[in-house]
Amino acid sequence: MTTEHYFSEDPQAPLRTTTLSLTLRGHSVTMQSASGTFSPGHLDTGTAVLLKYAPAAPETGNFLDLGCGWGPLTLALALESPGAHIWGVDVNDRALEITRGNAANARAANITCARPGDVPPDVAFDLIWSNPPIRVGKQELHALLSAWLPRLSPTGEAWLVVAKKLGADSLQEWINRGEAGEFIASRWETSRGYRVIRVVRQQS
C-alpha cells in the first residue's frame, strides 16, 4: 500500500489515464484523468455539486481554480467564460500536466496551469472556485486559504465545496471569525452531503 497522496508534488505511482466524457456546465468535453491525482477515474461528487450550484461566472477577469487536479473546474470556467484568464493551480506536477493536455484538447487557450509559487504575486482574482484538499489537515488547509482568499479582487467571490462530514460548517465559522482576513462566508447550497460556501470581502 502506498502512502502517497494526490497532493504529493511528484507522484511516483505508475501513470494510468482514464478517458472521461463529461458535460461541464452545458459543454460536452472529453478529458483525461490520471492516477496520482485527486479522484482519478471519475468526476468526484463535490466537484459535481460545485459545477451544478455555483452561479454563472463573469464574462471576463482573472479566475482561479485552487487545487485543480486534472482540471474539470478549470476547463468549465474556461469554456463558460472564454474572455477570462483561468489559472489552474496545484502542487501536483502530474495534475498540472494532465490539465494542460485537457485544455489543449478542448482548444481552451485561456488557461494557465501553474504551481502556487509560479503565479505572479500581483495577480488578483475576480473569481475563485475550489474543492479544497481537506485531507491535507486543518493547519495546512487554513494556511492555503489564508494565502489565497486575500488575493480576491475587491468585488471578487470565492466558491468552495466541502463535505459536511469533513468540517464544512467549522470551516465557514473559521472564515467568519476573520482568521483568513476580513471575509464573510455564507452557505449557498447543500447537496449530496456537501456544502457550497460563498466567500466575499467585508464591505467597509
N, C-alpha and C positions, 0 to 999 in steps of 0.2 A: 504494500500500500504506500502510495506517495504522500508526502506531507506538503506537496506543492499546492499553491492556491492560485486562483485566477488573477489575484493582484500581485503575483510574482513578476518581477521586471523582465526576466528572461526565462520563459518556461522551457524546461528540459524534456517534458513529455513528448513522445513522437507526435509529429503533426498529422492530425487526421481532420479532414474537412468534410462538412456536410452541406449539400446544396438545398436551399430552402426557397420555396415560392411563397411570398408574403404579400399582403396588402397593407401598406403603411399609409394611413390617413387618405385612403382612396387611390393610392398609387400602387400598381402591381409591379413587383420587383422580384428578381432572382438574386439571392445573396448566398455567400458562403459563411458558415460559422466554423470555428476551429477549436480543437482540443487545446487545453491550457488557457482558455479564455472563459469569461462568465457565460453560463448557460449554453454550452456547446450543444448543437443538435436541435435546438428549438428556441422559439421566442418565449422568454420567461413571462410568468403571469404579471409580475409587477410592471414590466415594460409595456405589456399589452394594456394594462389599466391606464398607465400614463398616456399612451397613444390615444386611447379612447376618450379620456376626460379632459385633458389639457385643452384650453381654448386655442383658437386659430392663432398662429404665430404672426407677428408683424411682417410686412412685405420686405422690409429692409432692416439692416442693423448687423451688429456682431452677436452671434449666438454661440452658446457653449453647451456641448454635451459632456458633462463631467463624469468620467468613468465610462467611456464609450463602448468598451467591449468590442464586439465585431461589427458594431455600427448601426443597429436599427433606428435608434433615436437620431443619430447624426444624419442618416440618409433621409429619414422622414422630414426633418427640418429643412434639409437642402431642397427636397422636391416640393415641399409646400411653399417655401419662400426662396425662389431662385435668385431674387435680388439681394439676398442676405449672404453674409460670410459666416460659415459654420465652422467652429473649432471642435474637433473630436479629440478629447484629451484623455490619456490613460497612461499609467506607469508600465503597462504590459506591452512590450515591443511586438509580440505576435499579434495582439489585438489591433495595434495601430497598422500593422502590415495588411491584415485582413480587411480592415475598414478602408484603407486606401484602395485595395483591389475592388471592393464593393462599390466605392464611389466611382471608380473608373468604369466599371461595368455598367453602371447606371448613367454614365455621362454627366455626373454631377460635379462640375468643375469648381463649385463654390465651397468646397470642403478643404480644410487644412487639418491634418492629423498630427498631433504633437504630444510629446511628453510634457508634464507640467512646467518644468523649468525652461522649456523652449517657447513658451507663449510670452510675447513681449509684455513687460510689466505695465506698459501704458495702455494696453487694450482693455476697454471697459465693455461689459456685456449688457445688451438690451434684453436678453432672454437667456436663462439657464434652465436646461432640463437635466434631471439626474435621477437615476436609480442608484443611489449611492451604495458603496461597498460596506454594508453594515457589519459584515463579519470580520472586518479589519480590527474591530474593537472600538469601544466608545471613545477612548482617548484619541486614537488616530482619526476616527470619523469627525470628531469635534474639531481637530486641527485642520482637517480637509475643508470643512465648511467655513471655518474661521478665516481660511486663506482665500476662498473663492467668492463667498457671498459679498464681501466688501468690494468686489470688482463689478458688482451690478452698477449700471448707469443710474442716474438719479430717478428715472422713471422705469427702470428695468424690473423684471419679475423673474423669480426662480420658482420652478415647479419640481417638487420632489415626490417620489413614490417610495413608501416604506411600509413593510409588513407590520400590522398591528402587533403581532406576537413578538416582533423583534424591536419593539420600542418606538413605534411611530409617535405615540402621544407624548412620551417623555422627551423625544427629540423636539417636537413642537414647543413644549414647555421650555426646554433649554434655549431655543432661539428667542422665545418671547421674554426670557429673563435678561436678554441683552448680551448673552455670552459670546456671540459671534459679531456683535455690533448692534447698531440701532435698527432692528428689523422687526416686522410684525409677521408672524406665521399664523395662517388660518387653515382650517380643514375645509377642503373644497369638495371632496367626494370620498366615499368609502365603497369599495367593491372587491369582492373575492378575497377578503382578508387583508386588503391593502388600503392605506390612506393616501390620498393625493393632497399634498400640502403646498399652499401658495405662500411665497415669501416676498415681501416688498419692504422698501425702506420706510422708516417712520418719517412722516412729513412734519416739518417744523412749523 
